[in-house]
């Protein structure tokens, strides 16, 4: 009985240890850029306060950002973006949650660039859509960073573009994201 | 055996506590409480004639063209007022996100005007909770047309000043209101007029659709003049917004667009049909 109890305690200790030592990496200063190229105008906006977390044990990633955090060259454009298109008062955030197969090298944080297929769900303007994209996760000197580029079809997220500005705003917007993660405690 | 089950239970709890937490929930917690500033309380720097709390952002230049035609009730002979037009052009520039300076020129009485507007408080919720947006406005108007009512019409008598505190609140996504305590000083006046006039401005904007809004404004004069031939200024307007342009189609009993003139010297009686149709076209560069 005693032996089994010690054994149990030991197992518990080990499991707790392995669970708490899971490899999670977080950033609060992730950068997301979107680019719209239309006949009359190219529009670009940057958000430098994007939150993201990666779990290398489970192969999970999540992104969370405030739409009002996007900065445009023209402030008036920023106002239109938030008021008329994204309705940021109603839908303040965009989020993404996805899964990917974790290569062994990445699991052990061996230096190198790892291309992974991420599949998940993106939520913009309160509308959730599946999203599959390639992402590159890079390990250099035990630092983890991630980069990905994907396209978002404006219509998919029920964002309406009035006819007057149809030549100013692209139907498909290119999104570029880059994250420099730190160990999450 | 009981102990074993108990230990297993604790173990399961510990494990699930770690494994359960959703990454998005975790990020939501990390995001914490932010300050959410109200945007687009009003679309333009003018509601109809009067200023709104809006300032131009740093380095933005606004070009504003405003027209007020003659009285609608002047009949077909005057083409319902369209034969006579008062025009104001202005350039308004954002020195910083909170300070805007502008200069304008009105054809009526050939008035040059200039103003400085400074945003003091911004409506917000969340970390910083502020119920109102507050902006101060000071403007000067200089009449360059001669006024034959004055025997001695020197430069000082052509100048007047207006100071306003604009207090606005966006009540919801569709409805914004503003109250504007106003002080007007006229250097020279006619007999039975008061140099200093206090007034209270009221304004509102209601969005009818994503790009069309209904605006209304009213200036209630608090100072009694002994023999006032003037009325309170009333205006109703439709606002249409397209990309960088804002169009206002206005109906008001005031013909002038200078603060002093429409707040203290509006001659038309709105309810008697003395209505001037007009428009503001604003383009921001």
Interface residues (C-beta under 8 A of the other chain):
Chain A: X4 X5 X8 X9 X11 X12 X15 X16 X19 X20 X22 X26 X28 X51 X52 X53 X55 X60 X61 X62 X63 X64 X66 X68 X74 X75 X76 X79 X80 X82 X83 X84 X87 X88 X89 X90 X92 X95 X97 X160 X162 X164 X165 X168
Chain B: X3 X4 X7 X10 X11 X14 X15 X18 X19 X22 X23 X24 X26 X27 X28 X30 X31 X34 X36 X37 X39 X40 X57 X58 X60 X97 X173 X210 X211 X242 X243 X244 X284
